[in-house]
């Protein structure tokens, strides 16, 4: 049977396809912006047909209608990384959090540590060779398709054709549901936050010509880029590719010509942003999406020289421990690939792992640099992995430093109004643990 005939034989309605899902099975969708909106809306409409069906997610930027209270019992949310629309569900005990590095998620699926019963993905229409493109999310999509009992694909003409390891043969997918709609977007960051700009400037001083960058989305990554317009031959090997890099690509600052691997290519595992971004990546040979167990492999990351990995935190303590996925003891997001890239940059020749955060929260009322974490706070990145910590007050280089020296350096980049308090609290902590510690003024 030729691929066109096979494809046509597998085109069904959403109701027909979703009716194949069995109670107790685990649905694993495409990640982030590629989550199939139409299929999930239909699934929620059919919720009374289902009981205890799991939905296993990475980053959710979509509507997450299945996380509403009236869906509880029909659907059970399991998440590697919380987004704003499924965070409340898990914080209220109507779902489960699975702590796991981004790199390890497809490994866990492939090896059977987490179930993959139904793949719910979103793809482009087939090309002339009988392949669909997985669009904006590569990460673990092929593992989902290979492991699932059935794979249901929403075929959407508005999904961009993104190059890389992103093609799936029609024969690998069990059901096709044709429905065109705008995919999920994230708005372009245009604000000029003065604190983020100061942090961005400090980080820019650690970026040299020919560096290979990893960074996410947000005010700080956006601010960094305006300070590196005079750099040359910047490369990108990252998790997420977003709008903020496009101006530097167009100016020739980002060209990847000094990369040791994937030279001249921007390598990421997923794309999310605006319609302009999706148009930019469509059939763009410079953009290469690869599986996350390639992009986030420490050994692969370290093959490039001068890797600068820039990751965020909610808190850092005076020993250099980092919290990035919770606020105190309350889960907020997920571990993602922070340690993947921190360790990859550490092993890269000339690499620089960076943790960036504003010095305060809650309008300046709370210090994000703390003497000691609240009991029960989960640690995202250990003190052994942390090199540079950056706030609007400067850079603390912790690598090779003693606990005393680390505390001194971090206090010096805390907000001035909290510095004396931090000294006292840390000295009390040291005394309570039987350690003698003198912090310098």
C-alpha positions in Angstrom: 0.0 0.0 0.0 1.5 3.4 -1.0 1.7 6.1 1.7 -1.1 8.2 0.4 -3.6 5.4 0.5 -2.4 4.4 3.9 -2.7 8.0 5.2 -6.3 8.4 3.8 -7.3 5.1 5.4 -6.2 6.4 8.8 -7.9 9.8 8.6 -10.8 9.8 11.2 -12.8 12.2 13.3 -11.4 13.2 16.7 -14.2 11.3 18.4 -13.3 8.1 16.6 -9.7 8.4 17.4 -10.1 9.4 21.1 -12.6 6.6 21.7 -9.7 4.2 21.4 -8.3 5.4 24.7 -8.8 3.0 27.6 -9.5 3.8 31.2 -6.3 3.9 33.3 -4.0 4.5 30.3 -1.4 7.3 30.2 -1.6 9.9 27.4 1.6 11.6 26.5 1.2 14.7 24.3 3.5 16.8 22.2 5.4 19.3 24.3 4.8 23.0 24.9 3.5 24.9 21.9 3.0 21.7 20.0 0.3 20.3 22.3 -2.7 19.5 20.1 -5.3 22.0 21.3 -8.3 20.7 19.3 -7.7 17.1 20.3 -7.6 18.0 24.0 -10.7 20.2 23.8 -12.5 17.2 22.2 -11.1 14.9 24.9 -12.6 17.2 27.6 -15.9 17.2 25.8 -15.9 13.4 26.0 -14.7 13.3 29.7 -17.6 11.3 31.0 -16.5 8.4 28.8 -13.2 8.2 30.7 -12.0 7.3 34.2 -8.5 7.7 35.7 -6.8 8.5 32.4 -3.4 9.9 33.0 -1.9 12.9 31.1 1.9 13.1 31.3 3.3 16.5 30.5 6.4 18.5 30.2 6.1 22.2 30.1 2.5 23.3 29.6 1.9 26.7 28.0 -1.6 25.8 26.8 -5.1 26.1 28.2 -5.0 22.8 30.1 -8.8 22.4 30.2 -8.3 18.8 31.5 -6.8 20.2 34.7 -10.0 21.9 35.8 -11.8 20.6 38.9 -14.7 19.1 37.0 -12.2 16.9 35.1 -10.7 15.4 38.2 -11.3 11.6 38.3 -11.7 11.5 34.6 -8.1 12.7 34.0 -5.1 12.6 36.4 -2.4 15.1 35.6 1.2 13.9 35.9 3.8 16.6 35.2 7.6 17.0 34.8 7.2 20.8 34.7 4.3 23.0 35.8 2.9 25.7 33.7 0.5 28.4 34.8 -2.7 26.5 33.8 -1.9 23.2 35.5 0.0 24.5 38.5 -3.1 25.0 40.6 -4.2 21.5 39.9 -1.1 20.0 41.3 -0.8 22.4 44.2 -4.3 21.4 45.2 -3.4 17.7 45.2 -5.3 16.8 42.0 -2.1 15.7 40.2 1.3 14.2 40.6 4.8 15.8 40.1 7.6 13.7 38.7 11.0 15.2 39.4 13.3 14.4 36.5 15.9 16.1 34.4 14.7 17.0 30.9 17.4 14.8 29.4 16.2 11.8 31.3 12.5 12.0 30.3 12.7 10.1 27.0 15.1 7.7 28.6 12.5 6.9 31.3 9.8 6.5 28.6 12.0 4.3 26.5 13.0 2.1 29.4 9.5 1.7 30.8 9.9 3.7 34.0 7.0 5.9 33.0 4.1 4.6 31.0 3.4 5.7 27.4 0.1 4.2 26.3 -1.3 6.9 24.0 0.6 9.5 22.0 -1.4 12.7 21.3 0.8 14.7 19.0 0.4 17.5 16.5 2.1 17.4 13.0 2.2 19.1 9.6 0.5 17.5 6.6 2.6 14.8 4.9 5.3 15.8 2.5 5.8 14.2 -0.9 7.8 11.4 0.6 5.1 10.4 3.1 6.6 12.0 6.2 4.9 14.4 8.6 7.0 17.0 10.6 6.5 17.2 14.3 6.7 20.9 14.2 7.7 23.0 17.2 8.6 20.2 19.6 11.1 17.5 18.9 12.3 16.6 22.5 10.7 13.2 23.1 8.1 12.9 20.3 9.8 10.0 18.5 10.0 8.0 21.7 6.3 8.7 22.3 5.4 7.5 18.8 7.6 4.4 19.2 6.4 3.4 22.6 2.7 4.2 22.5 0.1 1.5 22.0 -1.6 4.0 19.7 -0.6 7.4 18.3 -3.2 10.0 17.4 -1.9 13.0 15.4 -3.7 16.3 14.8 -2.7 17.3 11.3 -2.5 21.1 11.2 -1.5 23.2 8.2 -0.5 26.0 10.6 2.2 23.9 12.2 5.6 25.1 10.8 8.0 22.6 9.1 11.0 22.8 11.4 14.2 21.1 10.2 16.3 18.6 12.1 15.4 15.1 13.4 11.7 16.0 13.1 10.2 13.7 10.4 7.9 10.8 11.2 6.7 8.3 8.5 3.0 8.2 8.0 3.1 4.5 8.7 4.2 5.1 12.3 1.0 6.9 13.2 -2.3 5.1 13.8 -4.9 7.8 13.5 -4.9 11.2 11.8 -7.3 14.0 12.7 -7.2 16.9 10.3 -7.9 20.2 11.9 -6.2 23.6 11.3 -5.8 26.2 14.1 -3.3 28.6 15.4 -0.8 26.8 17.7 -0.1 28.1 21.2 2.0 31.3 21.4 4.0 33.2 24.0 4.0 37.0 23.7 7.2 38.8 22.7 9.0 40.3 25.7 9.3 44.1 25.0 9.6 45.6 28.5 12.8 47.2 29.7 13.0 46.0 33.2 15.9 47.9 34.8 16.9 45.1 37.2 17.0 42.5 34.4 19.0 44.9 32.3 21.7 45.2 35.0 21.8 41.4 35.3 21.9 41.1 31.6 24.9 43.5 31.4 26.8 41.6 34.1 26.3 38.3 32.2 27.3 39.9 28.9 30.8 40.5 30.4 31.2 36.7 30.7 30.3 36.1 27.1 33.3 36.2 24.6 33.4 36.1 20.8 32.7 32.6 19.6 30.8 31.6 22.7 28.1 29.0 22.5 25.0 30.1 24.4 22.2 28.2 26.2 19.4 30.4 27.6 15.7 30.3 28.2 13.0 32.9 27.9 12.2 35.8 30.1 13.3 39.3 31.0 16.9 38.4 31.8 17.7 36.4 28.6 16.0 39.1 26.7 18.1 41.8 28.4 21.4 39.9 27.8 21.0 40.0 24.0 21.1 43.8 23.7 24.5 43.8 25.3 26.1 41.3 23.0 25.4 43.0 19.7 29.1 43.8 19.3 30.1 40.1 19.7 31.2 37.9 16.9 30.4 34.3 15.8 28.1 33.4 18.6 26.7 29.9 18.6 23.5 28.5 20.0 23.0 25.0 21.5 20.0 25.2 23.8 16.6 23.7 24.9 14.2 26.3 23.6 14.6 28.7 20.6 12.5 31.9 20.9 11.9 35.3 19.3 14.6 37.1 21.2 17.5 35.6 19.1 16.1 36.6 15.7 17.5 40.2 15.6 21.0 38.8 16.4 20.7 36.2 13.7 19.7 38.9 11.2 22.6 41.0 12.2 25.1 38.1 11.8 26.1 38.1 15.5 24.6 34.6 15.9 26.0 32.4 13.1 27.4 29.4 14.9 30.6 29.4 12.8 32.9 28.7 15.8 30.9 25.7 17.1 32.8 22.4 17.1 29.7 20.4 16.3 26.6 21.4 14.3 28.6 24.3 12.9 26.5 27.1 11.4 23.3 25.6 13.0 21.1 26.7 15.8 20.3 23.6 17.8 17.4 23.4 20.1 14.8 20.8 21.2 11.7 22.9 21.0 10.4 26.3 19.7 7.9 28.6 21.4 7.0 32.2 20.9 5.0 34.3 18.5 3.7 33.8 15.0 6.7 35.7 13.6 8.9 33.1 15.2 7.0 30.2 13.7 7.3 31.9 10.3 11.0 32.4 10.9 11.7 28.7 11.7 9.4 27.3 8.9 11.7 25.5 6.4 14.7 27.4 7.8 17.8 25.1 7.4 19.7 27.1 10.0 17.3 25.9 12.7 17.8 22.2 13.8 15.5 20.6 16.3 17.0 17.5 17.9 15.7 15.0 20.5 16.3 16.2 24.1 18.6 13.3 24.9 20.9 14.9 22.3 20.5 18.6 23.1 20.7 18.1 26.8 23.4 15.3 26.8 26.2 16.6 29.0 28.8 15.0 26.7 27.3 16.6 23.6 27.0 20.0 25.2 30.7 19.8 26.3 31.9 19.1 22.8 31.5 22.8 22.0 34.0 25.2 23.5 33.1 28.3 25.5 29.6 27.1 26.4 27.8 29.8 28.4 24.8 28.2 30.1 22.4 30.8 31.7 19.7 29.5 34.0 17.4 31.1 36.5 16.6 30.5 40.2 14.0 31.5 42.8 16.6 31.4 45.6 20.2 30.8 46.3 21.6 30.1 49.8 25.0 31.2 51.1 26.6 27.8 50.4 25.7 28.2 46.7 22.7 25.8 46.6 20.1 26.7 44.1 16.3 26.4 44.2 14.7 26.9 40.8 11.5 24.8 40.7 9.7 25.8 43.9 8.9 28.8 46.0 9.8 27.7 49.4 8.3 24.3 49.8 5.5 24.9 47.2 6.2 23.4 43.7 6.1 26.1 41.0 7.7 24.8 37.8 10.1 21.9 37.3 13.8 21.0 37.1 13.9 21.1 33.3 17.4 21.0 31.9 19.2 23.3 34.4 21.7 20.7 35.6 22.1 19.2 32.1 23.5 22.5 30.9 25.2 23.6 34.1 27.3 20.4 34.0 27.7 20.6 30.2 29.1 24.1 30.5 31.3 23.0 33.3 32.9 20.3 31.2 33.2 22.6 28.1 36.6 24.0 27.4 36.3 27.6 28.6 32.7 27.0 29.6 30.8 29.2 32.1 27.8 27.9 34.0 25.7 30.9 35.3 22.8 31.1 37.7 20.9 34.5 37.3 18.3 36.0 39.6 17.1 39.4 40.9 18.3 40.0 44.4 14.8 40.4 45.8 11.2 39.4 45.4 7.8 40.7 46.5 8.6 44.3 45.5 12.0 44.3 47.3 10.6 43.0 50.6 12.2 39.5 50.4 15.8 38.6 49.7 16.2 35.8 47.1 19.7 35.2 48.5 19.1 33.5 51.8 21.3 32.3 54.6 19.6 28.9 54.9 16.6 27.5 53.0 13.3 26.9 54.7 13.0 23.3 55.9 11.6 21.0 53.2 12.7 23.2 50.3 13.8 21.0 47.4 17.2 21.7 46.0 17.4 22.0 42.2 21.2 22.4 41.7 23.7 21.4 44.3 26.5 23.7 45.6 29.0 21.4 43.9 27.7 22.4 40.5 27.4 26.1 40.8 30.1 28.4 39.4 28.8 31.9 38.7 25.8 33.6 40.4 24.7 36.9 39.0 22.3 39.5 40.4 21.8 43.2 39.5 24.6 43.9 42.1 27.3 41.9 40.3 28.9 38.5 39.8 29.8 36.0 42.5 32.4 33.4 41.2 32.0 30.4 43.6 34.1 27.8 41.8 37.0 26.7 44.0 35.8 28.8 46.9 35.3 27.6 50.5 32.0 27.8 52.2 33.2 31.0 54.0 34.4 32.6 50.7 31.1 31.6 49.0 29.0 33.2 51.7 31.1 36.4 51.5 30.8 36.6 47.7 27.0 36.0 47.7 26.4 38.5 50.4 28.2 41.1 48.3 25.7 40.6 45.4 22.6 40.5 47.7 20.5 43.6 48.1 22.4 46.0 50.4 19.5 46.2 52.9 19.7 42.5 53.6 23.5 42.0 53.7 23.9 42.5 57.5 20.9 40.3 58.2 22.4 37.6 56.0 25.7 37.7 57.8 24.1 37.3 61.2 21.8 34.5 60.1 24.6 32.6 58.5 26.8 33.0 61.5 24.0 31.7 63.7 23.6 28.7 61.4 27.3 28.0 61.5 27.3 28.1 65.3 24.3 25.8 65.5 26.0 23.2 63.3 29.2 23.4 65.4 31.2 25.2 62.7 33.4 28.3 63.4 32.8 30.9 60.7 33.9 34.5 60.4 32.4 36.6 57.6 34.3 39.6 56.5 32.8 43.0 56.2 
